[in-house]
Amino acid sequence: MREIDFKSWKRKDVFNLYYQFDIPQISLCTPLEVSKVYEFAKSKNLSFYFCLCHIFYTALLKFEEFMIRSINGKIVIEDGEFVNICAYKEGEEIFKIITGRYYSDIEKFCNESKKELQTQTTFTKPLPPDARRSQVIAYISCTPWFEFTHITHPQDIQRNSFVPHISFDKMKTNEKGERWINVSLQVNHAAIDGMLIAKLLDEVKLIINHL
């Protein structure tokens, strides 16, 4: 964890404006081709959803702005070590929130996430005693039953809510055989703007192309 030096921070004026808002979050939705992700997951016998989660977590960690957090009145760049994923266990109707460690290896990440989903008996699971909640990289969920063009996420109305929210909708196949999803991103505008989201999406596409 590293505290931001406001005196030299290029974003301080933007931050100071939006940090005062009661609801500083912005939300957008954009299409993403995921044909290669689907093929990769199928070839490795991995969860397509967990593969997508790993790709986005990996991309988020490339940009320190997505790890800006407010802790005890200080604005810091947090260490991204943990994930928070909404997922359904087969045969159950109530989702679980998987909270586990991030692994750079996609296969290990997917297998560990699957293990957590299968063995977790409670709705959610606390982080390890020595972990900070602010170390969660992002909250990720999906609605695989229907398509959406916009979505918002429940959250406390508080100015220190900086953890990004990401959601995926139902996968579609077009006339060319390409597979697409819509991706929703909800972020705090004090830390993130459209240019950073564009850079994030470019990084996501780069990771997908190198699968």
TACOR-V901938 format. One record per run of one state. SS is the DSSP state (@ for helix, = for strand, . for the rest). FROM is the first residue (numbers start at 1). TO is the last residue. Records with the same first field share a line. If there is no record, write none. Layout:
SS=FROM-TO / FROM-TO
This chain:
.=1-1 / 4-11 / 19-24 / 34-34 / 45-47 / 61-63 / 72-73 / 78-81 / 88-95 / 102-105 / 120-123 / 125-132 / 143-163 / 169-171 / 174-178 / 189-193 / 210-211
==2-3 / 25-33 / 68-71 / 74-77 / 82-87 / 96-101 / 124-124 / 136-142 / 164-168 / 172-173 / 179-188
@=12-18 / 35-44 / 48-60 / 64-67 / 106-119 / 133-135 / 194-209
